[in-house]
Amino acid sequence: MSLDLEAKLRRFYASAPQNQRQIEVWQFSHSQMSKTYYLWREPYAGTVTTEAGVRTVAPANMETKVAGSEANLDQVFEIRLDTTDIEDEFREQLDRIDLDTTERIRAVYRVYLSDDLTDIVAGPAVLQVETISHQIGACAITAVSPKFNATSTGERYTPRDVPMLRGFR
């Protein structure tokens, strides 16, 4: 019997079955990087189904922390990523990005249940990378929701023009 996604989630959160767990998948991409990275915390490579089709996911030793509260719209994701490999491929891909670029690295967060990697349980949350600090063998990434209104328009808004605009005290 096939269960729909809502029934699967209800069963997962209500009974906490021992044979199921949540699997977080991160996608990192940029126009100047030669490839898109799909990473998860599992010890083996695997495949998941995204909106764009089936993707191969590479294993990575990583930890994800969500700072702030549930009511805060500016959720900050802190990803600690172990980049220990002989080739140091991830660092080389980061070095391909120009320092003076205004384009942010795109990070997409998805959550799956371990028994069905075809249905996305949570997400996709499309984020932009704010900061990356890289040391030998480790990388700390901070990702936030895109700030579409961060650039100024040059217009001044006053209560005379917009009556509902009020100052905060």
Residue frames as a rotation matrix with the C-alpha (Angstrom) as fourth column:
MET 1
0.583 0.813 0.000 0.00
0.813 -0.583 0.000 0.00
0.000 0.000 -1.000 0.00
SER 2
-0.414 -0.736 0.536 1.48
0.733 -0.619 -0.282 3.31
0.539 0.276 0.795 -1.04
LEU 3
0.242 0.439 -0.865 1.15
0.869 -0.496 -0.009 6.15
-0.433 -0.749 -0.501 1.44
ASP 4
0.633 -0.047 0.773 1.03
0.438 -0.802 -0.407 9.77
0.639 0.596 -0.486 0.37
LEU 5
-0.337 -0.905 0.262 3.61
0.301 -0.367 -0.880 12.21
0.892 -0.218 0.395 1.72
GLU 6
-0.110 0.367 0.924 1.33
-0.757 -0.633 0.162 13.66
0.644 -0.681 0.347 4.40
ALA 7
0.890 0.454 -0.042 0.53
-0.339 0.721 0.604 10.21
0.305 -0.523 0.796 5.78
LYS 8
0.366 -0.842 -0.396 4.24
0.582 0.539 -0.608 9.28
0.726 -0.008 0.688 5.74
LEU 9
-0.490 -0.561 0.667 5.13
-0.107 -0.721 -0.685 12.40
0.865 -0.407 0.294 7.71
ARG 10
0.313 0.686 0.657 2.29
-0.817 -0.158 0.555 11.88
0.484 -0.711 0.510 10.18
ARG 11
0.920 -0.007 -0.393 3.48
0.126 0.952 0.278 8.31
0.372 -0.305 0.877 10.79
PHE 12
0.029 -0.998 -0.048 7.14
0.534 0.056 -0.844 9.42
0.845 -0.001 0.534 11.06
TYR 13
-0.510 -0.250 0.823 6.50
-0.377 -0.794 -0.476 12.21
0.773 -0.553 0.311 13.59
ALA 14
0.417 0.768 0.487 3.88
-0.810 0.070 0.583 10.32
0.414 -0.637 0.650 15.61
SER 15
0.996 0.091 -0.001 5.56
-0.083 0.910 0.406 6.94
0.038 -0.405 0.914 16.00
ALA 16
0.343 -0.939 -0.009 9.27
-0.923 -0.338 0.181 7.65
-0.173 -0.054 -0.983 15.38
PRO 17
0.998 0.069 -0.004 9.94
-0.069 0.974 -0.215 4.33
-0.011 0.215 0.977 13.63
GLN 18
0.445 -0.883 0.148 13.39
-0.105 0.113 0.988 2.86
-0.889 -0.455 -0.042 14.16
ASN 19
-0.037 -0.463 0.885 13.92
0.810 0.505 0.298 2.11
-0.586 0.728 0.356 10.46
GLN 20
0.479 0.220 0.850 13.35
0.736 -0.628 -0.253 5.73
0.478 0.746 -0.463 9.30
ARG 21
-0.008 -0.445 -0.896 15.30
0.700 -0.642 0.313 8.92
-0.715 -0.624 0.316 9.79
GLN 22
0.924 0.291 -0.250 15.53
0.068 -0.765 -0.640 12.30
-0.377 0.574 -0.727 8.12
ILE 23
0.011 -0.919 0.395 18.29
0.910 0.173 0.378 12.78
-0.415 0.355 0.837 5.56
GLU 24
0.607 0.103 -0.788 19.44
-0.029 -0.988 -0.152 16.31
-0.794 0.115 -0.597 4.78
VAL 25
0.157 -0.530 0.833 20.78
0.966 0.256 -0.020 17.02
-0.203 0.808 0.553 1.29
TRP 26
0.306 -0.169 -0.937 22.66
0.021 -0.983 0.184 20.21
-0.952 -0.076 -0.297 0.42
GLN 27
0.465 -0.176 0.868 23.19
0.885 0.110 -0.452 21.53
-0.016 0.978 0.207 -3.10
PHE 28
0.221 -0.483 -0.847 25.90
0.137 -0.844 0.518 24.13
-0.966 -0.231 -0.120 -3.76
SER 29
0.206 -0.131 0.970 26.24
0.971 0.151 -0.186 25.84
-0.122 0.980 0.158 -7.14
HIS 30
0.215 -0.180 -0.960 27.61
-0.036 -0.984 0.177 28.96
-0.976 -0.003 -0.218 -8.78
SER 31
0.967 0.228 -0.116 27.94
-0.110 -0.039 -0.993 29.98
-0.231 0.973 -0.012 -12.42
GLN 32
0.388 -0.895 -0.219 31.75
-0.863 -0.270 -0.427 30.04
0.324 0.354 -0.877 -12.17
MET 33
-0.175 -0.389 0.904 32.02
-0.640 0.743 0.196 26.61
-0.749 -0.544 -0.379 -10.55
SER 34
-0.677 -0.173 -0.716 32.48
-0.717 0.377 0.587 23.76
0.169 0.910 -0.379 -13.02
LYS 35
-0.560 0.524 -0.642 30.05
0.271 0.848 0.456 21.46
0.783 0.081 -0.617 -11.23
THR 36
0.146 0.697 0.702 27.14
-0.741 -0.393 0.545 21.46
0.656 -0.599 0.459 -8.81
TYR 37
-0.862 -0.491 -0.128 27.72
-0.249 0.630 -0.735 19.70
0.442 -0.602 -0.665 -5.51
TYR 38
0.422 0.907 0.015 25.06
-0.537 0.236 0.810 17.49
0.730 -0.349 0.587 -3.94
LEU 39
-0.667 -0.741 -0.074 26.14
-0.290 0.350 -0.891 16.42
0.686 -0.573 -0.448 -0.43
TRP 40
0.620 0.773 0.135 24.66
-0.413 0.176 0.893 14.43
0.667 -0.610 0.428 2.44
ARG 41
0.045 -0.600 0.799 25.90
-0.998 -0.063 0.009 13.03
0.045 -0.798 -0.601 5.72
GLU 42
0.921 0.295 0.254 25.55
-0.303 0.953 -0.010 9.37
-0.245 -0.068 0.967 4.77
PRO 43
0.128 -0.963 0.236 28.73
-0.378 0.173 0.909 7.23
-0.917 -0.206 -0.342 4.54
TYR 44
-0.399 -0.192 0.896 28.00
0.639 0.642 0.423 6.17
-0.657 0.742 -0.134 0.96
ALA 45
-0.895 0.147 -0.421 27.11
-0.392 -0.710 0.585 7.80
-0.213 0.689 0.693 -2.37
GLY 46
-0.444 0.817 0.369 23.50
0.606 0.577 -0.548 7.58
-0.660 -0.020 -0.751 -3.45
THR 47
-0.838 0.259 0.480 20.79
0.311 -0.496 0.811 9.10
0.448 0.829 0.335 -5.60
VAL 48
-0.472 0.753 -0.457 17.87
0.400 -0.279 -0.873 11.37
-0.785 -0.595 -0.170 -4.76
THR 49
-0.188 0.508 0.840 15.06
0.946 -0.137 0.294 12.80
0.265 0.850 -0.455 -6.85
THR 50
-0.688 -0.023 -0.725 14.92
0.295 -0.922 -0.251 16.60
-0.663 -0.387 0.641 -7.06
GLU 51
0.327 0.831 -0.450 12.64
-0.105 -0.442 -0.891 18.88
-0.939 0.339 -0.057 -9.02
ALA 52
0.213 -0.363 -0.907 15.07
-0.937 -0.338 -0.085 18.61
-0.276 0.868 -0.412 -11.95
GLY 53
0.570 0.029 -0.821 15.36
-0.459 0.840 -0.289 14.82
0.681 0.542 0.493 -11.90
VAL 54
0.931 -0.264 -0.251 17.57
0.363 0.716 0.596 12.16
0.022 -0.646 0.763 -10.33
ARG 55
0.532 -0.786 0.315 20.87
-0.621 -0.615 -0.485 13.43
0.575 0.063 -0.816 -8.89
THR 56
0.333 -0.548 -0.767 23.89
0.569 0.766 -0.300 11.61
0.752 -0.336 0.567 -7.47
VAL 57
0.838 -0.003 0.545 24.74
-0.410 -0.664 0.626 12.66
0.360 -0.748 -0.558 -3.92
ALA 58
-0.014 -0.941 -0.339 28.27
0.014 0.339 -0.941 12.43
1.000 -0.018 0.009 -2.54
PRO 59
0.602 0.172 -0.779 29.03
0.730 0.277 0.625 11.54
0.323 -0.945 0.041 1.07
ALA 60
-0.158 -0.649 0.745 30.42
0.002 -0.754 -0.657 14.30
0.987 -0.102 0.120 3.29
ASN 61
-0.261 0.008 -0.965 31.12
0.950 0.181 -0.255 14.62
0.172 -0.984 -0.055 6.97
MET 62
-0.664 0.111 0.739 28.98
0.063 -0.977 0.204 17.66
0.745 0.182 0.642 7.78
GLU 63
-0.488 0.536 -0.689 26.80
0.836 0.059 -0.546 19.27
-0.253 -0.842 -0.477 10.40
THR 64
-0.424 0.453 0.784 23.91
0.332 -0.728 0.600 21.70
0.843 0.515 0.158 9.90
LYS 65
-0.580 0.265 -0.770 22.75
0.748 -0.203 -0.632 24.15
-0.324 -0.943 -0.080 12.55
VAL 66
0.004 0.645 0.764 19.78
0.611 -0.606 0.508 26.47
0.791 0.465 -0.397 12.31
ALA 67
-0.862 -0.324 -0.389 20.29
0.506 -0.527 -0.683 29.59
0.016 -0.786 0.618 14.41
GLY 68
-0.788 0.577 0.215 17.47
-0.538 -0.815 0.213 31.80
0.299 0.052 0.953 15.63
SER 69
-0.586 0.682 0.438 13.90
-0.207 0.396 -0.895 30.94
-0.783 -0.615 -0.091 16.43
GLU 70
-0.491 0.492 0.718 11.04
0.794 0.593 0.136 29.46
-0.359 0.637 -0.682 14.41
ALA 71
0.547 0.798 -0.252 9.28
0.654 -0.595 -0.467 32.84
-0.523 0.091 -0.847 14.30
ASN 72
0.033 -0.629 -0.777 12.31
-0.244 -0.759 0.604 34.59
-0.969 0.170 -0.178 12.77
LEU 73
0.929 0.368 0.035 12.09
-0.039 0.191 -0.981 34.89
-0.368 0.910 0.192 8.98
ASP 74
0.481 -0.837 -0.261 15.86
-0.761 -0.251 -0.598 35.38
0.435 0.486 -0.758 8.64
GLN 75
0.922 -0.173 0.346 16.87
-0.047 0.837 0.545 31.84
-0.384 -0.519 0.763 9.49
VAL 76
0.264 -0.914 -0.307 20.62
-0.960 -0.220 -0.171 31.39
0.088 0.340 -0.936 9.32
PHE 77
0.997 -0.034 -0.068 21.93
0.033 0.999 -0.015 27.98
0.068 0.013 0.998 8.37
GLU 78
0.246 -0.963 0.114 25.44
-0.941 -0.209 0.267 27.18
-0.233 -0.172 -0.957 9.57
ILE 79
0.981 0.022 -0.193 27.01
-0.096 0.919 -0.383 24.29
0.169 0.394 0.903 7.70
ARG 80
0.197 -0.948 0.249 30.26
-0.807 -0.012 0.591 22.81
-0.557 -0.318 -0.767 8.92
LEU 81
0.955 0.151 -0.256 31.79
-0.293 0.637 -0.713 20.73
0.055 0.756 0.652 6.18
ASP 82
0.279 -0.878 0.388 34.78
-0.116 0.371 0.922 18.42
-0.953 -0.302 0.002 6.35
THR 83
0.874 0.009 -0.486 36.70
-0.480 -0.143 -0.865 18.88
-0.077 0.990 -0.121 3.11
THR 84
-0.007 -0.917 0.399 39.51
-0.645 0.309 0.699 16.46
-0.764 -0.252 -0.593 3.84
ASP 85
0.880 0.117 0.460 40.43
0.235 0.735 -0.636 14.92
-0.412 0.668 0.619 0.54
ILE 86
0.002 -0.984 0.178 43.70
0.715 0.126 0.688 14.53
-0.699 0.125 0.704 -1.30
GLU 87
-0.283 -0.092 0.955 42.65
0.912 -0.334 0.238 16.60
0.297 0.938 0.178 -4.31
ASP 88
-0.551 0.202 -0.810 40.96
0.436 -0.757 -0.486 19.36
-0.711 -0.621 0.329 -2.23
GLU 89
-0.618 0.334 0.712 38.42
0.757 0.006 0.654 19.66
0.214 0.943 -0.256 -5.05
PHE 90
0.463 0.869 -0.174 35.89
0.884 -0.436 0.170 21.83
0.072 -0.233 -0.970 -3.19
ARG 91
0.247 -0.467 -0.849 38.54
0.349 -0.774 0.527 24.43
-0.904 -0.427 -0.029 -2.40
GLU 92
-0.796 -0.550 0.255 39.61
0.402 -0.163 0.901 24.52
-0.454 0.819 0.350 -6.05
GLN 93
-0.207 0.811 0.547 36.01
0.899 -0.063 0.433 25.14
0.386 0.582 -0.716 -7.09
LEU 94
0.653 0.405 -0.640 35.72
0.671 -0.702 0.240 28.00
-0.352 -0.586 -0.730 -4.60
ASP 95
-0.216 -0.839 -0.499 38.95
0.304 -0.544 0.782 29.49
-0.928 0.017 0.373 -5.97
ARG 96
-0.588 0.054 0.807 37.37
0.809 0.036 0.587 29.64
0.003 0.998 -0.065 -9.44
ILE 97
0.525 0.850 0.052 34.89
0.841 -0.527 0.122 32.30
0.131 -0.021 -0.991 -8.21
ASP 98
-0.203 -0.571 0.795 36.10
0.426 -0.783 -0.453 35.87
0.882 0.247 0.402 -8.71
LEU 99
-0.616 -0.108 -0.780 36.58
0.786 -0.156 -0.598 37.87
-0.057 -0.982 0.181 -5.53
ASP 100
-0.900 0.231 -0.370 34.76
-0.186 -0.970 -0.153 40.91
-0.395 -0.069 0.916 -6.91
THR 101
-0.732 0.680 -0.047 31.66
0.266 0.348 0.899 39.03
0.628 0.646 -0.435 -8.11
THR 102
-0.637 0.603 0.481 28.25
-0.769 -0.540 -0.342 40.14
0.054 -0.587 0.808 -6.87
GLU 103
0.235 0.706 -0.668 26.67
-0.565 0.659 0.497 36.76
0.791 0.261 0.554 -7.55
ARG 104
-0.033 -0.167 0.985 26.24
-0.968 0.251 0.010 34.67
-0.249 -0.953 -0.170 -4.42
ILE 105
-0.923 -0.226 -0.311 26.78
-0.275 0.953 0.124 30.95
0.268 0.200 -0.942 -4.17
ARG 106
0.037 0.999 -0.016 23.40
-0.851 0.040 0.524 29.23
0.524 -0.006 0.852 -4.31
ALA 107
-0.962 -0.251 0.108 22.65
-0.267 0.776 -0.572 26.70
0.060 -0.579 -0.813 -1.57
VAL 108
-0.018 0.976 -0.217 19.54
-0.734 0.135 0.665 24.53
0.679 0.172 0.714 -1.69
TYR 109
-0.822 -0.183 0.539 18.42
-0.550 0.497 -0.671 22.56
-0.145 -0.848 -0.510 1.38
ARG 110
0.063 0.838 -0.542 16.21
-0.698 0.425 0.576 19.49
0.713 0.342 0.612 1.05
VAL 111
-0.547 -0.150 0.823 15.10
-0.750 0.524 -0.403 16.84
-0.371 -0.839 -0.399 3.55
TYR 112
-0.109 0.455 -0.884 14.10
-0.619 0.664 0.419 13.27
0.777 0.593 0.209 2.68
LEU 113
0.577 0.223 0.786 12.96
-0.732 0.567 0.377 10.26
-0.361 -0.793 0.490 4.68
SER 114
-0.371 -0.916 0.152 15.52
-0.758 0.393 0.521 7.45
-0.537 0.078 -0.840 4.60
ASP 115
-0.349 0.262 0.900 13.13
0.257 0.950 -0.177 4.85
-0.901 0.169 -0.399 3.18
ASP 116
0.481 0.526 0.701 11.99
0.836 -0.035 -0.548 7.00
-0.264 0.850 -0.457 0.21
LEU 117
-0.350 -0.739 -0.575 14.52
0.427 -0.672 0.605 9.29
-0.834 -0.034 0.551 -1.47
THR 118
-0.610 0.212 0.763 12.10
0.751 -0.151 0.643 10.27
0.252 0.965 -0.067 -4.22
ASP 119
0.495 0.831 0.253 9.79
0.627 -0.543 0.559 12.50
0.602 -0.118 -0.790 -2.14
ILE 120
-0.626 -0.648 0.434 11.11
0.190 -0.666 -0.721 15.75
0.757 -0.369 0.540 -0.68
VAL 121
-0.019 0.598 -0.801 9.80
0.971 0.200 0.127 16.07
0.236 -0.776 -0.585 2.89
ALA 122
0.578 0.120 -0.807 11.03
0.436 -0.881 0.182 19.61
-0.689 -0.458 -0.561 3.58
GLY 123
-0.430 -0.732 -0.528 12.20
-0.075 -0.554 0.829 22.10
-0.900 0.396 0.183 1.05
PRO 124
0.022 -0.992 0.126 13.56
0.934 -0.025 -0.355 22.95
0.356 0.126 0.926 -1.28
ALA 125
0.777 0.069 -0.626 14.80
0.375 -0.849 0.371 25.99
-0.506 -0.523 -0.686 0.63
VAL 126
0.406 -0.624 0.668 16.74
0.746 -0.195 -0.636 28.14
0.527 0.757 0.386 -1.79
LEU 127
0.769 -0.249 -0.589 19.37
0.387 -0.553 0.738 30.12
-0.509 -0.796 -0.329 0.10
GLN 128
0.704 -0.660 0.262 22.36
-0.041 -0.406 -0.913 32.30
0.709 0.632 -0.313 -0.66
VAL 129
0.327 -0.693 -0.642 25.76
0.919 0.391 0.046 31.82
0.219 -0.605 0.765 0.92
GLU 130
0.992 0.025 0.127 26.76
-0.013 -0.957 0.291 34.83
0.129 -0.291 -0.948 3.01
THR 131
0.318 -0.926 0.201 30.18
-0.944 -0.291 0.153 33.73
-0.083 -0.239 -0.967 4.23
ILE 132
0.896 -0.217 -0.386 32.62
0.143 0.967 -0.211 30.88
0.420 0.134 0.898 3.71
SER 133
0.387 -0.844 0.370 35.59
-0.912 -0.293 0.287 30.38
-0.134 -0.449 -0.884 5.96
HIS 134
0.902 -0.118 -0.415 37.96
-0.089 0.890 -0.447 27.72
0.422 0.440 0.793 4.75
GLN 135
0.258 -0.857 0.446 40.83
-0.874 -0.010 0.486 26.10
-0.412 -0.515 -0.752 6.59
ILE 136
-0.574 -0.498 -0.651 42.82
-0.719 0.687 0.109 23.03
0.393 0.530 -0.752 5.68
GLY 137
-0.900 0.198 -0.388 40.34
0.241 0.968 -0.064 20.17
0.363 -0.151 -0.920 5.86
ALA 138
-0.339 0.822 -0.458 37.35
0.832 0.034 -0.554 22.18
-0.439 -0.569 -0.695 7.09
CYS 139
-0.821 0.199 0.536 34.88
0.220 -0.755 0.618 24.68
0.527 0.625 0.575 5.73
ALA 140
-0.500 0.702 -0.506 32.24
0.605 -0.135 -0.785 26.74
-0.619 -0.699 -0.358 7.57
ILE 141
-0.790 0.334 0.514 29.40
0.369 -0.410 0.834 28.04
0.490 0.848 0.201 5.40
THR 142
-0.612 0.660 -0.436 26.72
0.225 -0.383 -0.896 30.50
-0.758 -0.646 0.086 6.46
ALA 143
-0.835 0.405 0.373 23.60
0.400 -0.021 0.916 30.52
0.379 0.914 -0.144 4.27
VAL 144
-0.628 0.670 -0.397 20.54
0.056 -0.470 -0.881 32.78
-0.776 -0.576 0.257 4.58
SER 145
0.288 0.794 0.535 17.41
0.778 0.132 -0.614 33.46
-0.558 0.593 -0.580 2.61
PRO 146
-0.369 -0.480 0.796 18.02
0.886 -0.440 0.146 35.69
0.280 0.759 0.588 -0.43
LYS 147
-0.171 0.226 -0.959 17.91
0.527 -0.802 -0.283 39.39
-0.833 -0.554 0.018 0.35
PHE 148
-0.058 0.236 0.970 16.07
0.994 -0.081 0.079 40.74
0.097 0.968 -0.230 -2.67
ASN 149
0.799 0.450 0.400 15.52
0.418 -0.893 0.169 44.16
0.433 0.033 -0.901 -1.11
ALA 150
0.388 -0.724 -0.571 19.09
0.776 -0.078 0.626 44.72
-0.498 -0.686 0.531 0.08
THR 151
-0.649 -0.624 0.436 20.02
0.761 -0.545 0.353 47.07
0.018 0.561 0.828 -2.72
SER 152
-0.338 0.520 -0.785 18.68
0.261 -0.749 -0.609 50.58
-0.904 -0.410 0.117 -2.45
THR 153
0.154 0.521 0.839 16.35
0.969 0.087 -0.232 51.94
-0.194 0.849 -0.492 -5.09
GLY 154
-0.810 -0.491 0.321 17.22
0.541 -0.837 0.082 55.59
0.228 0.240 0.944 -4.58
GLU 155
-0.057 0.867 0.495 13.66
0.091 -0.490 0.867 56.46
0.994 0.095 -0.051 -3.64
ARG 156
-0.979 -0.161 0.126 12.79
-0.094 -0.191 -0.977 57.96
0.181 -0.968 0.171 -0.26
TYR 157
-0.179 0.949 -0.260 9.61
0.506 0.315 0.803 56.81
0.844 0.012 -0.537 1.36
THR 158
-0.960 -0.054 0.275 7.96
-0.177 -0.646 -0.743 59.22
0.218 -0.762 0.610 3.77
PRO 159
-0.620 0.782 -0.066 4.66
0.551 0.374 -0.746 59.04
-0.559 -0.499 -0.662 5.70
ARG 160
-0.215 0.536 -0.816 3.36
-0.504 -0.777 -0.377 61.81
-0.836 0.331 0.437 3.41
ASP 161
-0.464 -0.036 -0.885 3.83
-0.869 0.214 0.447 59.53
0.174 0.976 -0.131 0.35
VAL 162
-0.380 0.297 -0.876 2.91
0.110 0.955 0.277 56.29
0.918 0.009 -0.396 2.09
PRO 163
0.091 0.485 0.870 0.42
-0.732 -0.560 0.389 57.03
0.676 -0.672 0.304 4.92
MET 164
0.927 0.315 -0.205 0.74
-0.122 0.767 0.630 53.56
0.356 -0.559 0.749 6.48
LEU 165
0.094 -0.971 -0.219 4.49
0.492 0.236 -0.838 54.06
0.866 -0.029 0.500 6.97
ARG 166
0.926 0.207 0.317 5.22
-0.179 -0.499 0.848 54.72
0.334 -0.842 -0.425 10.64
GLY 167
-0.076 -0.983 0.168 8.42
-0.629 -0.084 -0.773 55.12
0.773 -0.164 -0.612 12.59
PHE 168
0.465 0.145 -0.873 9.39
0.441 0.818 0.370 52.53
0.767 -0.557 0.317 15.18
ARG 169
0.197 -0.372 0.907 10.15
-0.710 -0.692 -0.129 53.62
0.676 -0.619 -0.401 18.73
